[in-house]
Amino acid sequence: MESRQLATTVLVGKKPIMNYVLACLATIQSGSNEVVIKARGRAISRAVDVVQILQNRFFKDLKVKDIKIGTEQVQSQTGQTLNVSTIEITVSR
Amino acid sequence: MESRQLATTVLVGKKPIMNYVLACLATIQSGSNEVVIKARGRAISRAVDVVQILQNRFFKDLKVKDIKIGTEQVQSQTGQTLNVSTIEITVSR
């Protein structure tokens, strides 16, 4: 009997930034009061952009609840193990 | 009579990433128990890399105390006002 809405995750990659903003908007409009925005590597700065656009243009009352950073190990095409930084930004209304 | 060490700031930009890691190491070694790592725009992902390298390679006990994200307005060369995302990561031992 979990009454709380589960957070939905939006993974930010290389598509145009408004795609991710719209994905977050859709999640929030559908009744989710929490969205987790994740990104790896260079997309990290784009994840921050997404949150800023959401806050400045759409939801002035959107709060950044938590930001986590970390490292993931990724196998490169040549078989090397690379460390990639990650970010997880939880926003809520 | 402020006895607490003031936090030192390292601004991450376009130089090789180890430059910023070394700047943080120097600050910590000199007795500062807190470093604020700041970056704007695309350098945001590099700031996260700096923190991850510090934690994984140098100080296993380094803690991420606070992460703030925000927006700054920057004047472009053509006179336009651009919004640039910012990050401020406070780490402490």
N, CA and C atoms of all chains as a GROMACS GRO file, in nm:
protein
  558
    1MET      N    1   0.085  -0.120   0.000
    1MET     CA    2   0.000   0.000   0.000
    1MET      C    3   0.089   0.125   0.000
    2GLU      N    4   0.157   0.144  -0.112
    2GLU     CA    5   0.245   0.262  -0.127
    2GLU      C    6   0.162   0.374  -0.188
    3SER      N    7   0.136   0.478  -0.110
    3SER     CA    8   0.048   0.584  -0.162
    3SER      C    9   0.129   0.692  -0.235
    4ARG      N   10   0.257   0.700  -0.207
    4ARG     CA   11   0.344   0.802  -0.263
    4ARG      C   12   0.369   0.771  -0.412
    5GLN      N   13   0.370   0.876  -0.496
    5GLN     CA   14   0.404   0.858  -0.637
    5GLN      C   15   0.551   0.819  -0.650
    6LEU      N   16   0.577   0.722  -0.736
    6LEU     CA   17   0.716   0.686  -0.758
    6LEU      C   18   0.782   0.788  -0.852
    7ALA      N   19   0.906   0.819  -0.826
    7ALA     CA   20   0.976   0.916  -0.910
    7ALA      C   21   1.004   0.855  -1.047
    8THR      N   22   0.992   0.936  -1.150
    8THR     CA   23   1.023   0.892  -1.285
    8THR      C   24   1.160   0.949  -1.322
    9THR      N   25   1.233   0.872  -1.400
    9THR     CA   26   1.367   0.913  -1.436
    9THR      C   27   1.374   0.958  -1.582
   10VAL      N   28   1.442   1.069  -1.605
   10VAL     CA   29   1.469   1.115  -1.741
   10VAL      C   30   1.621   1.112  -1.760
   11LEU      N   31   1.666   1.034  -1.859
   11LEU     CA   32   1.810   1.023  -1.884
   11LEU      C   33   1.849   1.121  -1.994
   12VAL      N   34   1.934   1.218  -1.961
   12VAL     CA   35   1.973   1.321  -2.057
   12VAL      C   36   2.092   1.273  -2.140
   13GLY      N   37   2.078   1.282  -2.272
   13GLY     CA   38   2.185   1.240  -2.364
   13GLY      C   39   2.214   1.348  -2.466
   14LYS      N   40   2.223   1.308  -2.593
   14LYS     CA   41   2.269   1.400  -2.696
   14LYS      C   42   2.159   1.463  -2.781
   15LYS      N   43   2.033   1.433  -2.751
   15LYS     CA   44   1.924   1.493  -2.829
   15LYS      C   45   1.909   1.641  -2.794
   16PRO      N   46   1.830   1.715  -2.876
   16PRO     CA   47   1.808   1.857  -2.842
   16PRO      C   48   1.754   1.870  -2.701
   17ILE      N   49   1.801   1.972  -2.631
   17ILE     CA   50   1.774   1.985  -2.489
   17ILE      C   51   1.625   1.996  -2.457
   18MET      N   52   1.546   2.057  -2.548
   18MET     CA   53   1.404   2.073  -2.520
   18MET      C   54   1.331   1.938  -2.517
   19ASN      N   55   1.385   1.836  -2.584
   19ASN     CA   56   1.327   1.701  -2.574
   19ASN      C   57   1.320   1.656  -2.428
   20TYR      N   58   1.429   1.681  -2.356
   20TYR     CA   59   1.436   1.636  -2.218
   20TYR      C   60   1.349   1.724  -2.128
   21VAL      N   61   1.346   1.855  -2.159
   21VAL     CA   62   1.260   1.945  -2.083
   21VAL      C   63   1.114   1.900  -2.098
   22LEU      N   64   1.075   1.868  -2.223
   22LEU     CA   65   0.938   1.825  -2.247
   22LEU      C   66   0.908   1.692  -2.178
   23ALA      N   67   1.004   1.601  -2.177
   23ALA     CA   68   0.986   1.472  -2.108
   23ALA      C   69   0.959   1.496  -1.959
   24CYS      N   70   1.033   1.590  -1.900
   24CYS     CA   71   1.013   1.622  -1.758
   24CYS      C   72   0.876   1.687  -1.737
   25LEU      N   73   0.841   1.780  -1.826
   25LEU     CA   74   0.711   1.847  -1.816
   25LEU      C   75   0.599   1.745  -1.821
   26ALA      N   76   0.608   1.650  -1.916
   26ALA     CA   77   0.504   1.547  -1.931
   26ALA      C   78   0.491   1.466  -1.803
   27THR      N   79   0.605   1.431  -1.743
   27THR     CA   80   0.604   1.354  -1.620
   27THR      C   81   0.537   1.431  -1.507
   28ILE      N   82   0.572   1.559  -1.496
   28ILE     CA   83   0.515   1.641  -1.389
   28ILE      C   84   0.365   1.662  -1.410
   29GLN      N   85   0.327   1.691  -1.539
   29GLN     CA   86   0.184   1.714  -1.569
   29GLN      C   87   0.100   1.590  -1.542
   30SER      N   88   0.163   1.471  -1.558
   30SER     CA   89   0.087   1.347  -1.540
   30SER      C   90   0.067   1.314  -1.392
   31GLY      N   91   0.112   1.401  -1.305
   31GLY     CA   92   0.082   1.384  -1.164
   31GLY      C   93   0.200   1.342  -1.076
   32SER      N   94   0.313   1.312  -1.140
   32SER     CA   95   0.432   1.277  -1.064
   32SER      C   96   0.483   1.404  -0.996
   33ASN      N   97   0.507   1.399  -0.867
   33ASN     CA   98   0.558   1.522  -0.805
   33ASN      C   99   0.710   1.521  -0.791
   34GLU      N  100   0.771   1.417  -0.847
   34GLU     CA  101   0.916   1.408  -0.839
   34GLU      C  102   0.971   1.354  -0.970
   35VAL      N  103   1.077   1.415  -1.021
   35VAL     CA  104   1.145   1.365  -1.141
   35VAL      C  105   1.293   1.356  -1.109
   36VAL      N  106   1.356   1.245  -1.149
   36VAL     CA  107   1.500   1.230  -1.133
   36VAL      C  108   1.563   1.249  -1.271
   37ILE      N  109   1.652   1.346  -1.283
   37ILE     CA  110   1.718   1.375  -1.410
   37ILE      C  111   1.862   1.323  -1.399
   38LYS      N  112   1.892   1.225  -1.485
   38LYS     CA  113   2.024   1.162  -1.479
   38LYS      C  114   2.105   1.193  -1.604
   39ALA      N  115   2.238   1.196  -1.591
   39ALA     CA  116   2.324   1.211  -1.707
   39ALA      C  117   2.462   1.157  -1.676
   40ARG      N  118   2.536   1.127  -1.783
   40ARG     CA  119   2.673   1.078  -1.769
   40ARG      C  120   2.766   1.163  -1.854
   41GLY      N  121   2.891   1.174  -1.810
   41GLY     CA  122   2.994   1.239  -1.892
   41GLY      C  123   2.958   1.381  -1.930
   42ARG      N  124   2.978   1.414  -2.058
   42ARG     CA  125   2.956   1.551  -2.102
   42ARG      C  126   2.812   1.596  -2.096
   43ALA      N  127   2.720   1.500  -2.088
   43ALA     CA  128   2.578   1.537  -2.081
   43ALA      C  129   2.542   1.595  -1.945
   44ILE      N  130   2.635   1.586  -1.848
   44ILE     CA  131   2.607   1.638  -1.714
   44ILE      C  132   2.568   1.785  -1.718
   45SER      N  133   2.640   1.865  -1.798
   45SER     CA  134   2.608   2.008  -1.802
   45SER      C  135   2.470   2.029  -1.865
   46ARG      N  136   2.431   1.940  -1.957
   46ARG     CA  137   2.299   1.950  -2.018
   46ARG      C  138   2.189   1.916  -1.918
   47ALA      N  139   2.216   1.824  -1.827
   47ALA     CA  140   2.118   1.789  -1.724
   47ALA      C  141   2.092   1.911  -1.635
   48VAL      N  142   2.199   1.985  -1.603
   48VAL     CA  143   2.183   2.106  -1.522
   48VAL      C  144   2.102   2.210  -1.601
   49ASP      N  145   2.130   2.221  -1.732
   49ASP     CA  146   2.053   2.313  -1.817
   49ASP      C  147   1.904   2.278  -1.813
   50VAL      N  148   1.872   2.148  -1.821
   50VAL     CA  149   1.732   2.104  -1.820
   50VAL      C  150   1.662   2.154  -1.693
   51VAL      N  151   1.729   2.133  -1.578
   51VAL     CA  152   1.670   2.176  -1.451
   51VAL      C  153   1.650   2.327  -1.448
   52GLN      N  154   1.750   2.401  -1.498
   52GLN     CA  155   1.742   2.546  -1.496
   52GLN      C  156   1.629   2.597  -1.585
   53ILE      N  157   1.612   2.535  -1.701
   53ILE     CA  158   1.503   2.575  -1.793
   53ILE      C  159   1.368   2.545  -1.727
   54LEU      N  160   1.356   2.427  -1.664
   54LEU     CA  161   1.232   2.392  -1.596
   54LEU      C  162   1.199   2.496  -1.488
   55GLN      N  163   1.301   2.534  -1.410
   55GLN     CA  164   1.278   2.628  -1.300
   55GLN      C  165   1.250   2.770  -1.350
   56ASN      N  166   1.326   2.815  -1.450
   56ASN     CA  167   1.315   2.955  -1.491
   56ASN      C  168   1.196   2.980  -1.583
   57ARG      N  169   1.160   2.881  -1.667
   57ARG     CA  170   1.056   2.907  -1.765
   57ARG      C  171   0.922   2.843  -1.732
   58PHE      N  172   0.923   2.731  -1.661
   58PHE     CA  173   0.799   2.658  -1.646
   58PHE      C  174   0.745   2.652  -1.503
   59PHE      N  175   0.826   2.609  -1.411
   59PHE     CA  176   0.778   2.593  -1.273
   59PHE      C  177   0.868   2.670  -1.178
   60LYS      N  178   0.826   2.791  -1.144
   60LYS     CA  179   0.905   2.873  -1.051
   60LYS      C  180   0.914   2.805  -0.914
   61ASP      N  181   0.813   2.719  -0.886
   61ASP     CA  182   0.809   2.655  -0.754
   61ASP      C  183   0.880   2.520  -0.751
   62LEU      N  184   0.947   2.485  -0.862
   62LEU     CA  185   1.018   2.357  -0.867
   62LEU      C  186   1.142   2.363  -0.776
   63LYS      N  187   1.156   2.262  -0.691
   63LYS     CA  188   1.270   2.263  -0.598
   63LYS      C  189   1.369   2.153  -0.633
   64VAL      N  190   1.498   2.186  -0.620
   64VAL     CA  191   1.601   2.083  -0.634
   64VAL      C  192   1.611   2.016  -0.498
   65LYS      N  193   1.568   1.890  -0.493
   65LYS     CA  194   1.560   1.821  -0.365
   65LYS      C  195   1.692   1.757  -0.330
   66ASP      N  196   1.760   1.704  -0.431
   66ASP     CA  197   1.885   1.632  -0.404
   66ASP      C  198   1.970   1.628  -0.531
   67ILE      N  199   2.100   1.638  -0.513
   67ILE     CA  200   2.192   1.619  -0.626
   67ILE      C  201   2.297   1.519  -0.581
   68LYS      N  202   2.312   1.410  -0.658
   68LYS     CA  203   2.415   1.312  -0.628
   68LYS      C  204   2.512   1.306  -0.745
   69ILE      N  205   2.642   1.295  -0.714
   69ILE     CA  206   2.737   1.271  -0.820
   69ILE      C  207   2.809   1.139  -0.792
   70GLY      N  208   2.859   1.077  -0.898
   70GLY     CA  209   2.925   0.949  -0.880
   70GLY      C  210   3.009   0.913  -1.002
   71THR      N  211   3.062   0.791  -1.000
   71THR     CA  212   3.145   0.743  -1.110
   71THR      C  213   3.090   0.609  -1.156
   72GLU      N  214   3.085   0.589  -1.288
   72GLU     CA  215   3.047   0.459  -1.343
   72GLU      C  216   3.160   0.408  -1.428
   73GLN      N  217   3.180   0.278  -1.428
   73GLN     CA  218   3.283   0.221  -1.515
   73GLN      C  219   3.219   0.175  -1.644
   74VAL      N  220   3.277   0.219  -1.754
   74VAL     CA  221   3.223   0.188  -1.886
   74VAL      C  222   3.332   0.120  -1.968
   75GLN      N  223   3.292   0.018  -2.045
   75GLN     CA  224   3.386  -0.053  -2.132
   75GLN      C  225   3.395   0.023  -2.265
   76SER      N  226   3.516   0.065  -2.302
   76SER     CA  227   3.530   0.135  -2.430
   76SER      C  228   3.534   0.034  -2.545
   77GLN      N  229   3.527   0.084  -2.668
   77GLN     CA  230   3.526  -0.005  -2.784
   77GLN      C  231   3.656  -0.084  -2.797
   78THR      N  232   3.765  -0.030  -2.744
   78THR     CA  233   3.893  -0.100  -2.750
   78THR      C  234   3.911  -0.194  -2.630
   79GLY      N  235   3.810  -0.206  -2.546
   79GLY     CA  236   3.817  -0.299  -2.435
   79GLY      C  237   3.871  -0.240  -2.306
   80GLN      N  238   3.907  -0.113  -2.310
   80GLN     CA  239   3.956  -0.047  -2.188
   80GLN      C  240   3.840  -0.014  -2.094
   81THR      N  241   3.869  -0.007  -1.966
   81THR     CA  242   3.768   0.036  -1.870
   81THR      C  243   3.786   0.185  -1.844
   82LEU      N  244   3.682   0.262  -1.867
   82LEU     CA  245   3.689   0.406  -1.847
   82LEU      C  246   3.601   0.446  -1.730
   83ASN      N  247   3.644   0.546  -1.656
   83ASN     CA  248   3.560   0.601  -1.551
   83ASN      C  249   3.481   0.718  -1.607
   84VAL      N  250   3.351   0.716  -1.590
   84VAL     CA  251   3.266   0.824  -1.638
   84VAL      C  252   3.190   0.882  -1.519
   85SER      N  253   3.192   1.013  -1.508
   85SER     CA  254   3.119   1.078  -1.399
   85SER      C  255   2.969   1.077  -1.428
   86THR      N  256   2.891   1.072  -1.322
   86THR     CA  257   2.746   1.072  -1.337
   86THR      C  258   2.683   1.176  -1.245
   87ILE      N  259   2.563   1.219  -1.280
   87ILE     CA  260   2.488   1.309  -1.192
   87ILE      C  261   2.343   1.263  -1.187
   88GLU      N  262   2.282   1.281  -1.073
   88GLU     CA  263   2.140   1.250  -1.054
   88GLU      C  264   2.078   1.367  -0.980
   89ILE      N  265   1.991   1.440  -1.048
   89ILE     CA  266   1.927   1.556  -0.986
   89ILE      C  267   1.780   1.524  -0.963
   90THR      N  268   1.739   1.528  -0.837
   90THR     CA  269   1.598   1.502  -0.805
   90THR      C  270   1.528   1.636  -0.785
   91VAL      N  271   1.423   1.660  -0.865
   91VAL     CA  272   1.346   1.783  -0.849
   91VAL      C  273   1.205   1.747  -0.806
   92SER      N  274   1.142   1.835  -0.730
   92SER     CA  275   1.006   1.808  -0.686
   92SER      C  276   0.926   1.938  -0.675
   93ARG      N  277   0.795   1.926  -0.681
   93ARG     CA  278   0.708   2.043  -0.668
   93ARG      C  279   0.644   2.043  -0.532
   94MET      N  280   3.731   3.729   1.551
   94MET     CA  281   3.801   3.608   1.594
   94MET      C  282   3.740   3.486   1.526
   95GLU      N  283   3.758   3.477   1.396
   95GLU     CA  284   3.704   3.365   1.318
   95GLU      C  285   3.807   3.254   1.319
   96SER      N  286   3.775   3.142   1.387
   96SER     CA  287   3.875   3.036   1.398
   96SER      C  288   3.863   2.936   1.284
   97ARG      N  289   3.746   2.931   1.220
   97ARG     CA  290   3.721   2.835   1.115
   97ARG      C  291   3.797   2.875   0.989
   98GLN      N  292   3.854   2.775   0.920
   98GLN     CA  293   3.921   2.802   0.792
   98GLN      C  294   3.818   2.846   0.689
   99LEU      N  295   3.849   2.948   0.613
   99LEU     CA  296   3.759   2.989   0.507
   99LEU      C  297   3.778   2.897   0.388
  100ALA      N  298   3.666   2.865   0.321
  100ALA     CA  299   3.673   2.777   0.205
  100ALA      C  300   3.742   2.848   0.089
  101THR      N  301   3.824   2.774   0.016
  101THR     CA  302   3.889   2.828  -0.102
  101THR      C  303   3.815   2.778  -0.225
  102THR      N  304   3.811   2.862  -0.326
  102THR     CA  305   3.736   2.827  -0.445
  102THR      C  306   3.829   2.793  -0.561
  103VAL      N  307   3.798   2.686  -0.633
  103VAL     CA  308   3.869   2.650  -0.755
  103VAL      C  309   3.769   2.659  -0.869
  104LEU      N  310   3.798   2.746  -0.967
  104LEU     CA  311   3.708   2.764  -1.081
  104LEU      C  312   3.755   2.676  -1.196
  105VAL      N  313   3.674   2.580  -1.236
  105VAL     CA  314   3.712   2.484  -1.340
  105VAL      C  315   3.676   2.543  -1.477
  106GLY      N  316   3.775   2.541  -1.568
  106GLY     CA  317   3.755   2.592  -1.703
  106GLY      C  318   3.806   2.495  -1.806
  107LYS      N  319   3.880   2.545  -1.905
  107LYS     CA  320   3.918   2.462  -2.019
  107LYS      C  321   4.057   2.401  -2.012
  108LYS      N  322   4.130   2.426  -1.905
  108LYS     CA  323   4.266   2.369  -1.894
  108LYS      C  324   4.259   2.218  -1.869
  109PRO      N  325   4.373   2.148  -1.883
  109PRO     CA  326   4.371   2.004  -1.854
  109PRO      C  327   4.318   1.979  -1.713
  110ILE      N  328   4.239   1.873  -1.701
  110ILE     CA  329   4.164   1.849  -1.578
  110ILE      C  330   4.254   1.832  -1.455
  111MET      N  331   4.376   1.775  -1.476
  111MET     CA  332   4.464   1.753  -1.361
  111MET      C  333   4.511   1.886  -1.300
  112ASN      N  334   4.513   1.994  -1.378
  112ASN     CA  335   4.546   2.125  -1.322
  112ASN      C  336   4.453   2.159  -1.206
  113TYR      N  337   4.324   2.132  -1.226
  113TYR     CA  338   4.225   2.167  -1.124
  113TYR      C  339   4.231   2.070  -1.006
  114VAL      N  340   4.261   1.942  -1.039
  114VAL     CA  341   4.276   1.843  -0.932
  114VAL      C  342   4.394   1.885  -0.842
  115LEU      N  343   4.504   1.926  -0.905
  115LEU     CA  344   4.622   1.967  -0.828
  115LEU      C  345   4.594   2.094  -0.747
  116ALA      N  346   4.518   2.186  -0.804
  116ALA     CA  347   4.483   2.309  -0.731
  116ALA      C  348   4.404   2.273  -0.605
  117CYS      N  349   4.313   2.177  -0.618
  117CYS     CA  350   4.234   2.134  -0.501
  117CYS      C  351   4.323   2.064  -0.399
  118LEU      N  352   4.412   1.975  -0.449
  118LEU     CA  353   4.503   1.905  -0.360
  118LEU      C  354   4.588   2.004  -0.280
  119ALA      N  355   4.639   2.106  -0.350
  119ALA     CA  356   4.725   2.206  -0.284
  119ALA      C  357   4.646   2.277  -0.175
  120THR      N  358   4.521   2.311  -0.203
  120THR     CA  359   4.437   2.379  -0.106
  120THR      C  360   4.414   2.292   0.017
  121ILE      N  361   4.384   2.164  -0.007
  121ILE     CA  362   4.358   2.072   0.104
  121ILE      C  363   4.485   2.049   0.186
  122GLN      N  364   4.598   2.030   0.115
  122GLN     CA  365   4.725   2.006   0.184
  122GLN      C  366   4.766   2.125   0.269
  123SER      N  367   4.728   2.246   0.225
  123SER     CA  368   4.769   2.366   0.299
  123SER      C  369   4.684   2.386   0.424
  124GLY      N  370   4.594   2.292   0.453
  124GLY     CA  371   4.522   2.299   0.579
  124GLY      C  372   4.376   2.338   0.568
  125SER      N  373   4.333   2.375   0.447
  125SER     CA  374   4.192   2.408   0.427
  125SER      C  375   4.113   2.279   0.434
  126ASN      N  376   4.009   2.274   0.516
  126ASN     CA  377   3.932   2.149   0.518
  126ASN      C  378   3.810   2.153   0.428
  127GLU      N  379   3.800   2.262   0.351
  127GLU     CA  380   3.686   2.275   0.262
  127GLU      C  381   3.731   2.340   0.131
  128VAL      N  382   3.688   2.286   0.018
  128VAL     CA  383   3.716   2.348  -0.111
  128VAL      C  384   3.584   2.358  -0.187
  129VAL      N  385   3.562   2.474  -0.249
  129VAL     CA  386   3.444   2.491  -0.334
  129VAL      C  387   3.490   2.485  -0.478
  130ILE      N  388   3.433   2.391  -0.555
  130ILE     CA  389   3.470   2.374  -0.695
  130ILE      C  390   3.356   2.429  -0.779
  131LYS      N  391   3.386   2.534  -0.856
  131LYS     CA  392   3.282   2.600  -0.935
  131LYS      C  393   3.306   2.581  -1.083
  132ALA      N  394   3.201   2.581  -1.162
  132ALA     CA  395   3.214   2.576  -1.307
  132ALA      C  396   3.088   2.632  -1.371
  133ARG      N  397   3.101   2.671  -1.497
  133ARG     CA  398   2.988   2.724  -1.575
  133ARG      C  399   2.979   2.649  -1.707
  134GLY      N  400   2.858   2.639  -1.759
  134GLY     CA  401   2.836   2.582  -1.893
  134GLY      C  402   2.893   2.444  -1.908
  135ARG      N  403   2.966   2.422  -2.019
  135ARG     CA  404   3.014   2.287  -2.049
  135ARG      C  405   3.118   2.237  -1.950
  136ALA      N  406   3.180   2.329  -1.875
  136ALA     CA  407   3.282   2.288  -1.779
  136ALA      C  408   3.219   2.219  -1.657
  137ILE      N  409   3.086   2.222  -1.647
  137ILE     CA  410   3.017   2.160  -1.533
  137ILE      C  411   3.053   2.012  -1.520
  138SER      N  412   3.055   1.942  -1.634
  138SER     CA  413   3.086   1.798  -1.627
  138SER      C  414   3.231   1.777  -1.583
  139ARG      N  415   3.320   1.872  -1.618
  139ARG     CA  416   3.459   1.863  -1.576
  139ARG      C  417   3.474   1.886  -1.425
  140ALA      N  418   3.389   1.972  -1.370
  140ALA     CA  419   3.393   1.996  -1.225
  140ALA      C  420   3.357   1.867  -1.151
  141VAL      N  421   3.257   1.794  -1.204
  141VAL     CA  422   3.219   1.667  -1.143
  141VAL      C  423   3.336   1.567  -1.155
  142ASP      N  424   3.402   1.567  -1.272
  142ASP     CA  425   3.520   1.480  -1.291
  142ASP      C  426   3.627   1.510  -1.185
  143VAL      N  427   3.652   1.638  -1.160
  143VAL     CA  428   3.754   1.678  -1.062
  143VAL      C  429   3.722   1.617  -0.926
  144VAL      N  430   3.597   1.631  -0.884
  144VAL     CA  431   3.556   1.578  -0.753
  144VAL      C  432   3.573   1.426  -0.750
  145GLN      N  433   3.534   1.358  -0.858
  145GLN     CA  434   3.543   1.213  -0.862
  145GLN      C  435   3.688   1.166  -0.858
  146ILE      N  436   3.777   1.237  -0.928
  146ILE     CA  437   3.919   1.200  -0.926
  146ILE      C  438   3.976   1.221  -0.785
  147LEU      N  439   3.939   1.334  -0.722
  147LEU     CA  440   3.985   1.360  -0.585
  147LEU      C  441   3.940   1.247  -0.491
  148GLN      N  442   3.815   1.206  -0.504
  148GLN     CA  443   3.761   1.104  -0.414
  148GLN      C  444   3.818   0.966  -0.443
  149ASN      N  445   3.829   0.929  -0.572
  149ASN     CA  446   3.870   0.793  -0.605
  149ASN      C  447   4.020   0.771  -0.596
  150ARG      N  448   4.099   0.874  -0.628
  150ARG     CA  449   4.243   0.854  -0.633
  150ARG      C  450   4.319   0.910  -0.515
  151PHE      N  451   4.268   1.018  -0.454
  151PHE     CA  452   4.349   1.086  -0.353
  151PHE      C  453   4.294   1.080  -0.211
  152PHE      N  454   4.170   1.119  -0.194
  152PHE     CA  455   4.114   1.122  -0.058
  152PHE      C  456   3.986   1.041  -0.053
  153LYS      N  457   3.999   0.917  -0.009
  153LYS     CA  458   3.880   0.832   0.000
  153LYS      C  459   3.779   0.890   0.100
  154ASP      N  460   3.831   0.969   0.196
  154ASP     CA  461   3.744   1.024   0.301
  154ASP      C  462   3.686   1.160   0.266
  155LEU      N  463   3.709   1.205   0.143
  155LEU     CA  464   3.655   1.335   0.101
  155LEU      C  465   3.503   1.325   0.085
  156LYS      N  466   3.434   1.419   0.145
  156LYS     CA  467   3.288   1.415   0.138
  156LYS      C  468   3.233   1.530   0.055
  157VAL      N  469   3.130   1.500  -0.023
  157VAL     CA  470   3.060   1.606  -0.095
  157VAL      C  471   2.959   1.664   0.004
  158LYS      N  472   2.986   1.788   0.046
  158LYS     CA  473   2.904   1.847   0.151
  158LYS      C  474   2.779   1.912   0.094
  159ASP      N  475   2.795   1.974  -0.022
  159ASP     CA  476   2.682   2.046  -0.080
  159ASP      C  477   2.703   2.063  -0.229
  160ILE      N  478   2.595   2.055  -0.305
  160ILE     CA  479   2.601   2.085  -0.449
  160ILE      C  480   2.490   2.184  -0.479
  161LYS      N  481   2.527   2.298  -0.537
  161LYS     CA  482   2.427   2.397  -0.576
  161LYS      C  483   2.431   2.415  -0.727
  162ILE      N  484   2.316   2.427  -0.790
  162ILE     CA  485   2.315   2.462  -0.931
  162ILE      C  486   2.238   2.592  -0.948
  163GLY      N  487   2.270   2.665  -1.055
  163GLY     CA  488   2.205   2.793  -1.076
  163GLY      C  489   2.222   2.841  -1.219
  164THR      N  490   2.178   2.963  -1.244
  164THR     CA  491   2.189   3.023  -1.377
  164THR      C  492   2.256   3.159  -1.364
  165GLU      N  493   2.347   3.187  -1.458
  165GLU     CA  494   2.409   3.320  -1.462
  165GLU      C  495   2.380   3.381  -1.597
  166GLN      N  496   2.362   3.512  -1.600
  166GLN     CA  497   2.341   3.578  -1.728
  166GLN      C  498   2.473   3.632  -1.777
  167VAL      N  499   2.504   3.597  -1.903
  167VAL     CA  500   2.632   3.637  -1.961
  167VAL      C  501   2.604   3.715  -2.090
  168GLN      N  502   2.680   3.823  -2.112
  168GLN     CA  503   2.667   3.902  -2.234
  168GLN      C  504   2.751   3.837  -2.344
  169SER      N  505   2.689   3.803  -2.455
  169SER     CA  506   2.767   3.743  -2.565
  169SER      C  507   2.837   3.853  -2.643
  170GLN      N  508   2.925   3.812  -2.735
  170GLN     CA  509   3.002   3.910  -2.813
  170GLN      C  510   2.912   3.994  -2.902
  171THR      N  511   2.795   3.938  -2.940
  171THR     CA  512   2.703   4.012  -3.025
  171THR      C  513   2.606   4.098  -2.945
  172GLY      N  514   2.625   4.100  -2.811
  172GLY     CA  515   2.542   4.185  -2.727
  172GLY      C  516   2.419   4.117  -2.671
  173GLN      N  517   2.398   3.991  -2.709
  173GLN     CA  518   2.283   3.917  -2.655
  173GLN      C  519   2.308   3.874  -2.512
  174THR      N  520   2.201   3.857  -2.437
  174THR     CA  521   2.212   3.804  -2.302
  174THR      C  522   2.185   3.654  -2.306
  175LEU      N  523   2.282   3.576  -2.260
  175LEU     CA  524   2.266   3.431  -2.261
  175LEU      C  525   2.255   3.380  -2.118
  176ASN      N  526   2.176   3.275  -2.100
  176ASN     CA  527   2.170   3.210  -1.970
  176ASN      C  528   2.270   3.095  -1.968
  177VAL      N  529   2.355   3.094  -1.868
  177VAL     CA  530   2.454   2.987  -1.855
  177VAL      C  531   2.432   2.918  -1.721
  178SER      N  532   2.427   2.785  -1.724
  178SER     CA  533   2.411   2.710  -1.600
  178SER      C  534   2.542   2.709  -1.521
  179THR      N  535   2.529   2.702  -1.389
  179THR     CA  536   2.648   2.700  -1.304
  179THR      C  537   2.635   2.586  -1.203
  180ILE      N  538   2.750   2.543  -1.152
  180ILE     CA  539   2.749   2.446  -1.044
  180ILE      C  540   2.852   2.487  -0.938
  181GLU      N  541   2.822   2.458  -0.814
  181GLU     CA  542   2.914   2.484  -0.703
  181GLU      C  543   2.915   2.359  -0.616
  182ILE      N  544   3.026   2.289  -0.614
  182ILE     CA  545   3.036   2.167  -0.535
  182ILE      C  546   3.128   2.194  -0.417
  183THR      N  547   3.077   2.179  -0.296
  183THR     CA  548   3.159   2.199  -0.176
  183THR      C  549   3.203   2.062  -0.125
  184VAL      N  550   3.334   2.041  -0.117
  184VAL     CA  551   3.384   1.914  -0.063
  184VAL      C  552   3.460   1.943   0.066
  185SER      N  553   3.458   1.848   0.158
  185SER     CA  554   3.530   1.868   0.283
  185SER      C  555   3.583   1.735   0.334
  186ARG      N  556   3.685   1.744   0.419
  186ARG     CA  557   3.743   1.623   0.479
  186ARG      C  558   3.700   1.612   0.623
   0.00000   0.00000   0.00000
